[in-house]
Amino acid sequence: MDAPPRSSAPTGGDPLAGLLEGPRARGAFLIRASFDPPWSVRVEDRAPLTVMLPVRGDAWVVPDGGEPLLLRAGDLAIARGPDAYTCADDPATPPQALILPGGRCTHPDGRSLNGSMDLGVRAWGHRADGATVLLIGTYLLPGEINGRLLDALPSLLSLPADVWPSPLTPLLMQEIVRDEPGQEVVLDRMLDLLVIAALRAWFSRPDAEAPAWYRALADPVVGRVLRLLQGDPAHPWTVASLAAGAGVSRAALARRFTDLAGEPPMTYLTGLRLALAADRLRDTDDTLAAIARQVGYGSAFALSSAFKRRYGVSPQEHRGRAARTEPAPV
């Protein structure tokens, strides 16, 4: 029976943090938006995930084909792309600006704003001390590793201020307009922490419909196995070695994991490895052989075959598509 590696069980991590860690924010679009009514901004940036946090005044978020959502100061909303939506002082206010991929901003008719709403470092809107102030953070790049997480979220979710008190809000308010060495990295990590805190609060609600893999974390056996897989996906895991790590029989693990996580452990591992490979194809220039080793495949051919079965395109085609959709610098 294969024994699990001693270093493969992270003591503090969990799959939610792991899913966010893969495509961590890199040069995220962060801004302090300040408006006086009437105001309305149409968002068509196709970003995979955007966080909106009013710190003064109210704001309406109106998804296409969905119900308007009212945000008050201290509330938080997360919009899951690529669907478009409008953010405004009132759902009836017509858009005055359009945000496109890469954070590019125009008039609704396509004319450039020519910096007319720039208010300084990461500040945008009508005036610096507007009646409504929102902190907005956007993940610009899609990442396959967070596919399970994104699939578990509605197109628009919100958390009222009283259910997710976060000490990050005042700190982000201070940091977002600073222009210091390394500031982009600081803000990227703060956005990651903000999102993780918000999603933990969302999934922990009494009426939450959390995905199976998230609920399975609380199970002493399946949660342990999920951490083993997430901690070292490249290890040559078998059901036997995972069962040994969890202290149960192979049959018991296979049955329990499938019941709680919604799929067998080896199927989960395959999805995890291929998602990691998709990220590395997008984010690095590593060869396919090197990526295969990094994610637990014995050869480039084996990875390529599995990748095409899962995604319908070859790794090379995936890398080419990712290069063509890279957003322009803001």
Backbone as numpy.savetxt, mean C-alpha at the origin, in Angstrom:
# Nx Ny Nz CAx CAy CAz Cx Cy Cz
12.84 -35.38 8.23 11.99 -34.19 8.23 12.87 -32.95 8.23
12.56 -32.00 7.34 13.36 -30.79 7.26 13.09 -29.90 8.47
14.15 -29.34 9.02 13.99 -28.42 10.16 14.00 -26.99 9.64
13.20 -26.12 10.24 13.19 -24.73 9.80 14.49 -24.04 10.20
14.96 -23.06 9.40 16.17 -22.34 9.76 15.94 -21.52 11.02
16.97 -21.43 11.85 16.82 -20.74 13.13 16.51 -19.27 12.94
16.97 -18.68 11.84 16.79 -17.24 11.67 15.53 -16.86 10.92
14.68 -17.84 10.59 13.58 -17.54 9.69 12.32 -17.07 10.38
12.28 -17.03 11.69 11.05 -16.66 12.39 11.19 -15.29 13.03
10.77 -14.24 12.36 10.86 -12.91 12.93 10.00 -12.82 14.18
10.52 -12.15 15.20 9.81 -12.10 16.47 8.75 -11.02 16.51
8.94 -9.94 15.73 7.99 -8.84 15.84 7.20 -8.58 14.60
7.51 -9.23 13.45 6.84 -8.92 12.21 5.52 -9.64 12.06
4.74 -9.24 11.09 3.53 -9.95 10.74 3.27 -9.72 9.26
2.43 -10.56 8.64 2.23 -10.42 7.21 1.68 -9.07 6.78
0.90 -8.36 7.61 0.43 -7.04 7.21 1.61 -6.11 7.03
2.51 -6.07 8.02 3.70 -5.23 7.88 4.55 -5.70 6.72
4.66 -7.02 6.55 5.47 -7.55 5.47 4.93 -7.18 4.10
3.60 -7.21 3.96 3.01 -6.86 2.68 3.26 -5.40 2.33
3.29 -4.54 3.34 3.59 -3.14 3.08 5.08 -2.88 2.91
5.92 -3.76 3.47 7.35 -3.52 3.42 7.92 -3.69 2.03
7.38 -4.64 1.25 7.94 -4.90 -0.07 7.96 -3.67 -0.95
6.79 -3.06 -1.24 6.76 -1.87 -2.09 6.73 -0.59 -1.28
7.60 -0.48 -0.31 7.60 0.70 0.55 7.67 1.98 -0.29
7.08 3.05 0.25 7.07 4.33 -0.46 8.49 4.75 -0.81
8.65 5.17 -2.04 9.94 5.69 -2.51 9.66 6.97 -3.27
9.95 8.08 -2.66 9.63 9.35 -3.30 8.13 9.55 -3.43
7.39 9.19 -2.38 5.93 9.32 -2.42 5.52 10.77 -2.64
4.34 10.94 -3.21 3.78 12.26 -3.43 3.10 12.69 -2.14
3.76 13.57 -1.38 3.22 14.06 -0.11 3.05 15.57 -0.21
1.91 16.04 0.30 1.64 17.46 0.16 0.71 17.94 1.28
0.87 19.21 1.64 -0.06 19.88 2.55 -0.94 20.77 1.69
-2.20 20.39 1.55 -3.13 21.12 0.70 -3.98 22.05 1.56
-4.11 23.31 1.12 -4.82 24.32 1.91 -5.78 25.08 0.99
-7.08 25.08 1.37 -8.09 25.65 0.49 -9.06 26.55 1.24
-9.64 27.48 0.48 -10.80 28.25 0.94 -11.98 27.86 0.05
-13.20 27.75 0.64 -14.36 27.38 -0.18 -14.74 28.51 -1.15
-15.31 28.15 -2.28 -15.53 26.77 -2.75 -14.27 26.19 -3.39
-14.02 24.91 -3.15 -12.86 24.26 -3.75 -13.22 22.82 -4.13
-12.55 22.32 -5.14 -12.79 20.95 -5.59 -11.62 20.51 -6.46
-11.09 19.31 -6.17 -9.97 18.76 -6.91 -10.34 17.37 -7.40
-10.20 17.15 -8.68 -10.49 15.86 -9.29 -9.18 15.06 -9.35
-9.19 13.82 -8.84 -7.98 12.99 -8.77 -8.11 11.83 -9.74
-7.26 11.82 -10.75 -7.22 10.75 -11.75 -5.79 10.23 -11.92
-5.07 10.11 -10.82 -3.66 9.74 -10.90 -3.42 8.24 -10.98
-4.48 7.42 -10.80 -4.40 5.96 -10.88 -3.43 5.39 -9.85
-3.16 6.11 -8.79 -2.24 5.64 -7.75 -2.85 4.46 -7.01
-2.03 3.49 -6.60 -2.57 2.32 -5.91 -3.15 2.63 -4.54
-2.63 3.65 -3.86 -3.10 3.93 -2.51 -2.83 5.39 -2.17
-3.85 6.08 -1.66 -3.70 7.47 -1.24 -4.34 7.66 0.12
-3.65 8.37 0.99 -4.14 8.67 2.34 -4.50 10.15 2.39
-5.68 10.46 2.94 -6.11 11.85 3.11 -6.45 12.09 4.58
-5.88 13.13 5.14 -6.01 13.39 6.57 -6.30 14.88 6.80
-7.57 15.27 6.99 -7.86 16.68 7.29 -7.35 17.06 8.69
-6.65 18.15 8.77 -6.21 18.64 10.07 -6.92 19.93 10.46
-7.64 20.53 9.49 -8.48 21.69 9.78 -9.64 21.69 8.79
-10.83 21.94 9.29 -11.99 22.01 8.43 -12.48 20.64 7.97
-13.49 20.66 7.10 -14.10 19.44 6.59 -13.78 19.27 5.11
-13.90 18.03 4.64 -13.70 17.74 3.22 -14.60 16.58 2.84
-15.14 16.64 1.65 -15.92 15.55 1.08 -15.06 14.78 0.08
-15.10 13.46 0.14 -14.48 12.62 -0.87 -15.62 11.94 -1.63
-15.63 12.14 -2.95 -16.74 11.64 -3.78 -16.17 10.66 -4.81
-16.27 9.35 -4.56 -15.78 8.38 -5.54 -16.72 8.30 -6.73
-16.18 7.97 -7.87 -17.03 7.76 -9.05 -17.95 6.57 -8.80
-19.23 6.80 -8.89 -20.18 5.72 -8.71 -20.40 5.29 -7.28
-19.86 6.04 -6.30 -20.02 5.68 -4.90 -20.67 6.80 -4.11
-20.91 6.53 -2.84 -21.52 7.51 -1.96 -20.49 8.52 -1.47
-20.83 9.82 -1.41 -19.91 10.81 -0.86 -19.57 10.51 0.59
-18.34 10.80 0.96 -17.85 10.55 2.32 -17.39 11.86 2.94
-17.95 12.21 4.10 -17.57 13.43 4.79 -16.43 13.13 5.76
-15.35 13.90 5.65 -14.21 13.80 6.56 -14.14 15.07 7.41
-14.05 14.88 8.71 -13.84 16.01 9.61 -12.40 15.98 10.12
-11.96 17.08 10.71 -10.59 17.19 11.18 -10.24 16.01 12.08
-9.13 15.34 11.79 -8.70 14.19 12.57 -9.12 12.86 11.99
-10.13 12.86 11.11 -10.51 11.62 10.42 -9.44 11.26 9.40
-9.52 10.04 8.90 -8.59 9.59 7.88 -9.33 8.80 6.83
-8.96 9.00 5.58 -9.53 8.22 4.48 -8.40 7.62 3.66
-8.64 6.43 3.14 -7.70 5.78 2.23 -8.47 5.43 0.96
-7.97 5.91 -0.17 -8.55 5.61 -1.47 -7.65 4.59 -2.18
-8.26 3.51 -2.63 -7.52 2.46 -3.35 -7.73 2.65 -4.85
-6.61 2.80 -5.56 -6.68 3.00 -7.00 -7.03 1.73 -7.74
-7.18 1.88 -9.05 -6.93 3.09 -9.84 -8.17 3.96 -10.07
-9.25 3.72 -9.34 -10.48 4.48 -9.58 -10.30 5.95 -9.25
-10.98 6.81 -10.02 -10.91 8.25 -9.82 -11.91 8.70 -8.75
-11.66 9.88 -8.19 -12.56 10.45 -7.19 -12.34 11.95 -7.15
-13.21 12.64 -6.43 -13.12 14.09 -6.28 -13.08 14.42 -4.80
-12.26 15.37 -4.43 -12.17 15.87 -3.05 -12.58 17.34 -3.07
-13.56 17.72 -2.23 -14.13 19.05 -2.34 -14.71 19.52 -1.02
-15.04 20.82 -0.98 -15.73 21.37 0.19 -17.19 20.95 0.21
-17.74 20.62 -0.98 -19.12 20.21 -1.12 -19.21 19.30 -2.34
-20.00 18.21 -2.26 -20.07 17.32 -3.43 -20.54 18.01 -4.70
-21.23 19.14 -4.58 -21.76 19.82 -5.75 -20.77 20.80 -6.38
-19.66 21.09 -5.72 -18.69 22.04 -6.26 -17.96 21.45 -7.45
-17.97 22.11 -8.61 -17.28 21.56 -9.79 -15.77 21.61 -9.61
-15.03 20.64 -10.16 -13.57 20.61 -10.01 -12.89 21.87 -10.56
-11.88 22.32 -9.83 -11.07 23.46 -10.25 -9.68 23.05 -10.68
-9.29 21.82 -10.32 -7.96 21.32 -10.68 -8.06 19.81 -10.88
-7.14 19.30 -11.67 -7.10 17.87 -11.99 -5.71 17.34 -11.68
-5.64 16.25 -10.89 -4.36 15.62 -10.57 -4.23 14.35 -11.40
-3.15 14.27 -12.17 -2.91 13.18 -13.10 -1.75 12.32 -12.63
-1.47 11.19 -13.29 -0.35 10.34 -12.87 0.96 11.12 -12.72
1.72 10.72 -11.68 2.97 11.39 -11.40 2.82 12.67 -10.61
1.59 12.97 -10.15 1.37 14.20 -9.40 1.26 15.44 -10.28
1.10 15.27 -11.59 0.97 16.41 -12.50 -0.40 17.05 -12.31
-0.42 18.39 -12.24 -1.65 19.12 -11.95 -2.01 20.04 -13.11
-3.29 20.03 -13.50 -3.76 20.88 -14.58 -5.13 21.45 -14.24
-5.58 22.39 -15.08 -6.98 22.79 -15.04 -7.82 21.63 -15.58
-9.11 21.59 -15.26 -9.96 20.50 -15.76 -9.95 20.36 -17.28
-9.71 21.48 -18.00 -9.70 21.41 -19.46 -8.34 21.02 -20.03
-7.38 20.70 -19.13 -6.08 20.24 -19.58 -4.99 21.30 -19.59
-5.34 22.56 -19.43 -4.33 23.61 -19.38 -3.48 23.47 -18.12
-2.19 23.72 -18.24 -1.30 23.62 -17.09 -1.63 24.69 -16.06
-1.48 24.32 -14.80 -1.67 25.31 -13.73 -0.48 26.24 -13.61
0.66 25.84 -14.21 1.87 26.68 -14.23 2.30 27.15 -12.84
2.13 26.27 -11.85 2.59 26.60 -10.50 1.73 27.61 -9.78
0.54 27.93 -10.32 -0.27 28.99 -9.72 -0.80 28.62 -8.34
-0.81 27.33 -7.99 -1.30 26.92 -6.68 -0.18 26.45 -5.76
1.07 26.60 -6.19 2.20 26.22 -5.34 2.35 27.22 -4.20
2.51 26.69 -2.99 2.61 27.55 -1.80 3.93 27.34 -1.06
4.89 26.68 -1.67 6.16 26.43 -1.00 6.48 24.95 -1.00
7.38 24.52 -0.11 7.82 23.12 -0.05 6.65 22.21 0.31
6.28 21.34 -0.61 5.18 20.37 -0.41 3.91 21.03 0.09
3.66 22.23 -0.34 2.44 22.96 0.05 1.75 23.42 -1.23
0.40 23.29 -1.24 -0.34 23.53 -2.47 -1.74 23.97 -2.13
-2.30 24.86 -2.93 -3.67 25.27 -2.69 -3.88 26.75 -2.92
-4.84 27.33 -2.17 -5.20 28.72 -2.35 -4.31 29.66 -1.54
-4.14 29.35 -0.28 -3.27 30.15 0.59 -2.81 29.28 1.75
-1.69 29.62 2.36 -1.08 28.75 3.37 -1.98 28.54 4.58
-2.80 29.53 4.91 -3.63 29.45 6.11 -5.11 29.31 5.73
-5.39 28.39 4.80 -6.75 28.24 4.32 -7.70 27.67 5.35
-8.99 27.76 5.06 -10.01 27.27 5.99 -9.96 25.76 6.15
-9.54 25.07 5.10 -9.41 23.61 5.14 -7.97 23.23 4.82
-7.38 22.40 5.66 -6.00 21.93 5.45 -6.01 20.41 5.49
-5.47 19.79 4.46 -5.38 18.33 4.39 -3.94 17.91 4.17
-3.55 16.83 4.84 -2.30 16.16 4.54 -2.62 15.00 3.61
-1.90 14.91 2.51 -2.18 13.89 1.50 -0.88 13.15 1.19
-0.94 11.83 1.24 0.21 11.00 0.91 -0.19 9.95 -0.10
0.55 9.84 -1.20 0.19 8.94 -2.29 1.35 8.02 -2.65
1.07 6.72 -2.67 2.02 5.75 -3.22 1.89 5.81 -4.74
2.94 6.22 -5.42 2.86 6.44 -6.86 2.97 5.16 -7.67
3.70 4.17 -7.15 3.99 2.97 -7.94 3.18 1.78 -7.45
2.55 1.07 -8.36 1.90 -0.18 -7.96 2.94 -1.22 -7.62
2.66 -2.10 -6.71 3.59 -3.15 -6.34 2.85 -4.46 -6.15
3.25 -5.49 -6.82 2.53 -6.76 -6.75 2.51 -7.34 -5.33
3.53 -7.04 -4.55 3.60 -7.63 -3.21 2.44 -7.21 -2.33
1.83 -6.05 -2.58 0.71 -5.64 -1.75 -0.63 -5.97 -2.38
-0.64 -6.84 -3.39 -1.88 -7.19 -4.03 -2.90 -7.80 -3.08
-2.46 -8.68 -2.18 -3.38 -9.30 -1.23 -4.01 -8.25 -0.33
-3.21 -7.29 0.08 -3.71 -6.25 0.95 -4.71 -5.37 0.21
-4.35 -4.90 -0.99 -5.24 -4.03 -1.73 -6.55 -4.72 -2.07
-6.48 -6.00 -2.40 -7.70 -6.74 -2.72 -8.64 -6.83 -1.53
-8.10 -6.71 -0.32 -8.92 -6.82 0.89 -9.59 -5.50 1.28
-9.23 -4.41 0.58 -9.75 -3.10 0.95 -10.86 -2.66 0.02
-11.82 -1.89 0.54 -12.80 -1.26 -0.35 -12.13 -0.14 -1.14
-12.82 0.38 -2.15 -12.22 1.45 -2.95 -12.01 2.71 -2.13
-12.80 2.88 -1.08 -12.65 4.04 -0.20 -13.03 3.63 1.21
-12.14 3.87 2.16 -12.44 3.57 3.56 -12.10 4.78 4.40
-12.74 4.85 5.57 -12.47 5.98 6.47 -12.45 5.50 7.91
-11.70 6.23 8.71 -11.63 5.99 10.14 -11.87 7.31 10.86
-12.88 7.39 11.74 -13.08 8.62 12.49 -11.97 8.82 13.51
-11.76 10.06 13.88 -10.64 10.41 14.75 -10.66 9.65 16.07
-11.84 9.31 16.58 -11.91 8.70 17.90 -11.56 7.22 17.91
-11.40 6.59 16.75 -11.04 5.17 16.74 -9.62 4.92 16.28
-8.91 5.96 15.91 -7.52 5.71 15.50 -6.63 6.90 15.93
-6.59 7.24 17.21 -5.72 8.34 17.65 -4.26 8.02 17.31
-3.62 8.86 16.49 -2.26 8.58 16.03 -1.33 9.74 16.37
-0.24 9.47 17.08 0.73 10.54 17.36 1.50 10.97 16.12
1.32 10.25 15.00 2.04 10.61 13.79 1.49 11.86 13.12
0.23 12.19 13.37 -0.39 13.30 12.65 0.31 14.63 12.90
0.51 15.07 14.15 1.20 16.35 14.34 2.64 16.30 13.86
3.30 15.15 13.97 4.67 15.04 13.49 4.73 15.16 11.97
3.80 14.51 11.28 3.75 14.61 9.82 3.44 16.04 9.40
2.59 16.71 10.14 2.24 18.10 9.85 3.49 18.98 9.87
4.38 18.72 10.82 5.62 19.49 10.93 6.62 19.12 9.84
6.74 17.82 9.59 7.79 17.34 8.70 7.48 17.54 7.22
6.22 17.58 6.85 5.87 17.57 5.44 6.34 18.82 4.70
6.49 19.93 5.42 6.91 21.18 4.76 8.38 21.51 5.01
9.11 20.60 5.66 10.54 20.84 5.90 11.35 20.48 4.67
12.46 21.15 4.49 13.34 20.89 3.36 14.74 20.65 3.90
14.96 19.42 4.40 16.22 19.05 5.02 16.85 17.89 4.25
18.16 17.67 4.42 18.78 16.50 3.79 18.09 15.21 4.25
17.80 14.33 3.30 17.17 13.07 3.63 15.69 13.16 3.96
15.08 14.34 3.73 13.69 14.53 4.13 12.74 13.61 3.37
13.04 13.33 2.12 12.16 12.46 1.33 12.06 11.08 1.96
13.20 10.55 2.43 13.19 9.23 3.06 12.41 9.27 4.37
12.60 10.32 5.15 11.86 10.47 6.41 10.35 10.44 6.15
9.90 11.18 5.16 8.47 11.25 4.87 7.95 9.93 4.32
8.75 9.25 3.50 8.33 7.94 3.00 8.05 6.98 4.15
8.98 6.95 5.11 8.81 6.02 6.23 7.63 6.44 7.11
7.42 7.74 7.27 6.28 8.20 8.07 4.97 7.81 7.40
4.92 7.90 6.07 3.71 7.49 5.35 3.46 6.00 5.55
4.52 5.19 5.47 4.36 3.76 5.71 3.77 3.48 7.09
4.32 4.15 8.11 3.83 3.94 9.47 2.38 4.38 9.62
2.04 5.49 9.00 0.68 6.00 9.06 -0.30 4.99 8.45
0.07 4.44 7.29 -0.80 3.49 6.61 -0.95 2.21 7.44
0.16 1.69 7.96 0.09 0.47 8.77 -0.80 0.68 9.99
-0.63 1.83 10.68 -1.45 2.12 11.86 -2.93 2.20 11.48
-3.22 2.85 10.37 -4.61 3.01 9.95 -5.23 1.67 9.57
-4.49 0.84 8.83 -5.05 -0.43 8.40 -5.21 -1.40 9.55
-4.33 -1.35 10.52 -4.52 -2.18 11.71 -5.79 -1.77 12.43
-6.01 -0.47 12.54 -7.25 0.00 13.17 -8.48 -0.41 12.35
-8.36 -0.36 11.03 -9.48 -0.73 10.16 -9.82 -2.20 10.32
-8.83 -3.07 10.27 -9.07 -4.51 10.36 -9.48 -4.93 11.77
-9.17 -4.11 12.78 -9.49 -4.46 14.16 -10.88 -4.03 14.58
-11.62 -3.34 13.72 -12.98 -2.93 14.07 -13.85 -4.15 14.34
-14.80 -4.06 15.27 -15.66 -5.22 15.57 -16.41 -5.74 14.36
-16.79 -4.83 13.44 -17.56 -5.27 12.28 -16.70 -5.45 11.03
-15.39 -5.48 11.21 -14.48 -5.57 10.06 -14.61 -6.93 9.37
-14.56 -6.91 8.06 -14.52 -8.13 7.27 -13.08 -8.33 6.81
-12.22 -8.69 7.75 -10.80 -8.83 7.46 -10.57 -10.03 6.55
-9.54 -9.96 5.70 -9.24 -11.11 4.84 -8.82 -12.32 5.67
-8.94 -13.49 5.06 -8.65 -14.73 5.79 -7.24 -14.75 6.34
-6.27 -14.31 5.53 -4.87 -14.37 5.99 -4.66 -13.47 7.20
-5.42 -12.37 7.31 -5.26 -11.48 8.44 -5.86 -12.10 9.70
-7.05 -12.68 9.57 -7.67 -13.34 10.72 -6.83 -14.52 11.19
-6.16 -15.19 10.25 -5.36 -16.36 10.60 -4.16 -16.01 11.45
-3.75 -14.74 11.47 -2.61 -14.33 12.28 -2.82 -14.63 13.76
-4.07 -14.58 14.20 -4.35 -14.79 15.62 -4.26 -16.26 16.02
-4.25 -17.14 15.04 -4.18 -18.57 15.34 -2.75 -18.94 15.72
-2.54 -19.67 16.83 -1.17 -19.97 17.27 -0.39 -20.84 16.28
-1.07 -21.64 15.50 -0.38 -22.51 14.53 -0.21 -21.81 13.19
-1.31 -21.36 12.59 -1.25 -20.75 11.27 -0.52 -19.41 11.32
-0.73 -18.65 12.38 0.00 -17.40 12.52 1.50 -17.62 12.55
1.94 -18.66 13.25 3.36 -18.99 13.29 3.89 -19.34 11.89
3.12 -20.10 11.14 3.55 -20.50 9.80 3.59 -19.29 8.86
2.61 -18.42 8.95 2.62 -17.21 8.13 3.87 -16.38 8.39
4.28 -16.31 9.66 5.48 -15.55 9.99 6.74 -16.23 9.46
6.77 -17.54 9.51 7.90 -18.28 8.94 8.02 -18.01 7.45
6.91 -18.10 6.74 6.94 -17.90 5.29 7.30 -16.46 4.94
6.70 -15.52 5.65 6.97 -14.11 5.37 8.40 -13.75 5.73
8.93 -14.36 6.78 10.27 -14.04 7.24 11.37 -14.54 6.33
11.14 -15.65 5.62 12.18 -16.21 4.75 11.52 -16.97 3.60
10.91 -16.26 2.65 10.19 -16.94 1.58 11.09 -17.74 0.65
12.39 -17.43 0.61 13.30 -18.15 -0.28 13.75 -19.49 0.28
13.50 -19.75 1.54 13.88 -21.03 2.14 13.13 -22.17 1.45
13.75 -23.34 1.27 13.07 -24.47 0.61 12.03 -25.12 1.52
10.99 -24.40 1.81 9.95 -24.88 2.71 9.21 -26.09 2.13
8.82 -26.98 3.01 7.89 -28.05 2.69 6.80 -28.03 3.76
5.72 -28.72 3.49 4.68 -28.82 4.52 5.25 -29.45 5.78
6.18 -30.41 5.59 6.78 -31.08 6.75 7.60 -30.10 7.59
8.42 -29.27 6.94 9.26 -28.35 7.71 8.42 -27.27 8.39
7.36 -26.83 7.72 6.47 -25.85 8.33 5.72 -26.46 9.52
5.29 -27.71 9.36 4.60 -28.39 10.46 5.53 -28.54 11.66
6.80 -28.87 11.38 7.77 -28.99 12.47 7.95 -27.66 13.18
8.02 -26.56 12.40 8.16 -25.25 13.01 6.97 -24.84 13.85
5.79 -25.34 13.48 4.58 -25.00 14.22 4.24 -26.01 15.29
4.94 -27.15 15.31 4.71 -28.15 16.34 3.46 -28.98 16.14
3.08 -29.22 14.87 1.90 -30.03 14.59 2.25 -31.02 13.48
1.32 -31.93 13.19 1.55 -32.88 12.10 1.31 -32.21 10.76
1.82 -32.83 9.69 1.63 -32.29 8.36 0.13 -32.22 8.00
-0.59 -33.28 8.30 -2.02 -33.30 7.97 -2.77 -32.22 8.73
-2.43 -32.06 10.00 -3.12 -31.05 10.81 -2.82 -29.65 10.29
-1.57 -29.40 9.90 -1.22 -28.08 9.38 -1.93 -27.81 8.06
-1.89 -28.78 7.14 -2.50 -28.58 5.84 -3.99 -28.25 5.99
-4.67 -28.99 6.85 -6.10 -28.78 7.05 -6.38 -27.43 7.72
-5.62 -27.12 8.76 -5.86 -25.89 9.53 -5.50 -24.65 8.73
-4.38 -24.70 8.01 -3.95 -23.55 7.21 -4.98 -23.25 6.12
-5.42 -24.29 5.43 -6.39 -24.10 4.35 -7.70 -23.55 4.89
-8.15 -24.07 6.02 -9.40 -23.61 6.61 -9.34 -22.13 7.00
-8.22 -21.70 7.58 -8.12 -20.35 8.12 -7.60 -19.33 7.12
-6.62 -19.72 6.30 -6.02 -18.77 5.37 -6.69 -18.80 4.00
-7.51 -19.80 3.75 -8.25 -19.85 2.51 -7.54 -20.53 1.36
-6.33 -21.03 1.57 -5.56 -21.75 0.55 -4.49 -22.57 1.24
-3.97 -23.61 0.58 -2.93 -24.44 1.20 -1.64 -23.64 1.41
-0.80 -24.09 2.34 0.42 -23.33 2.63 1.35 -23.19 1.44
1.49 -24.22 0.60 2.38 -24.11 -0.55 1.82 -23.17 -1.61
0.51 -23.09 -1.73 -0.10 -22.14 -2.66 0.14 -20.71 -2.19
0.00 -20.51 -0.88 0.29 -19.18 -0.32 1.74 -18.80 -0.58
2.65 -19.74 -0.37 4.07 -19.47 -0.56 4.37 -19.14 -2.02
3.76 -19.86 -2.94 3.98 -19.57 -4.36 3.55 -18.15 -4.70
2.38 -17.74 -4.22 1.92 -16.38 -4.47 2.85 -15.33 -3.89
3.36 -15.60 -2.69 4.28 -14.68 -2.04 5.57 -14.55 -2.84
6.14 -15.68 -3.26 7.40 -15.66 -4.02 7.23 -14.92 -5.35
6.14 -15.18 -6.05 5.95 -14.54 -7.34 5.69 -13.05 -7.19
5.02 -12.65 -6.12 4.81 -11.23 -5.87 6.14 -10.54 -5.59
7.00 -11.19 -4.82 8.33 -10.64 -4.57 9.12 -10.53 -5.86
9.03 -11.55 -6.71 9.73 -11.52 -7.99 9.23 -10.36 -8.85
7.91 -10.14 -8.86 7.36 -9.04 -9.63 7.89 -7.70 -9.15
8.01 -7.54 -7.84 8.59 -6.31 -7.29 10.03 -6.12 -7.73
10.83 -7.19 -7.65 12.24 -7.08 -7.99 12.43 -6.83 -9.48
11.58 -7.39 -10.30 11.65 -7.11 -11.74 11.38 -5.63 -12.01
10.47 -5.05 -11.26 10.13 -3.65 -11.44 11.17 -2.72 -10.86
11.71 -3.09 -9.69 12.52 -2.14 -8.91 14.02 -2.30 -9.07
14.50 -3.39 -9.68 15.94 -3.62 -9.78 16.30 -4.00 -11.21
17.61 -4.02 -11.46 18.14 -4.49 -12.74 18.70 -5.90 -12.61
18.38 -6.59 -11.53 18.90 -7.93 -11.31 18.48 -8.86 -12.44
19.33 -9.82 -12.75 18.99 -10.80 -13.77 17.88 -11.71 -13.25
17.22 -12.38 -14.18 16.15 -13.28 -13.79 16.70 -14.42 -12.94
17.91 -14.88 -13.24 18.52 -15.95 -12.45 18.76 -15.48 -11.02
19.23 -14.26 -10.86 19.48 -13.73 -9.51 18.17 -13.58 -8.74
17.14 -13.09 -9.41 15.84 -12.94 -8.74 15.29 -14.30 -8.35
15.47 -15.29 -9.23 14.99 -16.64 -8.91 15.61 -17.13 -7.61
16.91 -16.92 -7.45 17.58 -17.34 -6.21 17.05 -16.57 -5.01
16.79 -15.28 -5.19 16.36 -14.44 -4.09 14.98 -14.84 -3.56
14.12 -15.36 -4.42 12.75 -15.66 -4.01 12.46 -17.14 -3.86
13.47 -17.98 -4.08 13.30 -19.40 -3.77 13.05 -20.32 -4.94
13.37 -19.88 -6.16 13.25 -20.76 -7.32 14.64 -21.26 -7.73
14.70 -22.50 -8.21 15.98 -23.12 -8.52 16.63 -22.62 -9.78
15.86 -22.01 -10.68 16.43 -21.54 -11.93 15.56 -20.45 -12.51
16.13 -19.70 -13.47 15.37 -18.67 -14.15 14.21 -19.29 -14.93
14.43 -20.47 -15.49 13.38 -21.13 -16.26 12.18 -21.47 -15.36
12.48 -22.00 -14.18 11.40 -22.37 -13.26 10.59 -21.14 -12.83
11.29 -20.05 -12.53 10.60 -18.82 -12.15 9.78 -18.29 -13.32
10.36 -18.28 -14.51 9.66 -17.75 -15.68 8.38 -18.52 -15.96
8.44 -19.85 -15.85 7.26 -20.67 -16.10 6.16 -20.38 -15.08
6.53 -20.33 -13.80 5.54 -20.06 -12.75 4.98 -18.65 -12.87
5.84 -17.71 -13.21 5.42 -16.31 -13.32 4.38 -16.15 -14.43
4.63 -16.79 -15.57 3.69 -16.66 -16.69 2.37 -17.34 -16.38
2.41 -18.45 -15.65 1.15 -19.10 -15.26 0.32 -18.20 -14.36
0.99 -17.48 -13.46 0.27 -16.65 -12.50 -0.22 -15.34 -13.13
0.66 -14.65 -13.87 0.36 -13.30 -14.34 -0.01 -13.20 -15.81
0.18 -14.27 -16.55 -0.19 -14.24 -17.96 0.81 -13.57 -18.86
1.92 -13.10 -18.32 2.99 -12.51 -19.11 4.32 -13.05 -18.60
5.36 -12.97 -19.44 6.68 -13.41 -19.01 7.30 -12.37 -18.08
8.31 -12.76 -17.29 8.99 -11.77 -16.47 9.54 -10.60 -17.27
10.06 -10.87 -18.46 10.60 -9.80 -19.29 9.50 -8.83 -19.72
8.33 -9.37 -20.07 7.21 -8.50 -20.45 6.75 -7.66 -19.27
6.71 -8.28 -18.09 6.32 -7.54 -16.88 7.30 -6.39 -16.62
8.58 -6.67 -16.74 9.60 -5.63 -16.50 9.45 -4.51 -17.52
9.19 -4.85 -18.77 9.02 -3.83 -19.80 7.81 -2.96 -19.55
6.71 -3.57 -19.12 5.50 -2.80 -18.83 5.72 -1.85 -17.66
6.42 -2.35 -16.62 6.68 -1.51 -15.45 7.52 -0.30 -15.83
8.50 -0.51 -16.74 9.35 0.60 -17.17 8.55 1.64 -17.93
7.57 1.19 -18.72 6.76 2.12 -19.52 5.77 2.91 -18.67
5.39 2.36 -17.51 4.40 3.05 -16.66 5.04 3.80 -15.50
6.37 3.86 -15.44 7.05 4.61 -14.39 6.61 6.07 -14.44
6.14 6.64 -13.32 5.65 8.02 -13.38 6.77 9.02 -13.59
6.42 10.11 -14.22 7.40 11.18 -14.42 7.69 11.86 -13.11
8.89 12.45 -12.93 9.21 13.16 -11.70 8.21 14.28 -11.46
7.87 14.46 -10.18 6.92 15.51 -9.83 7.60 16.86 -9.89
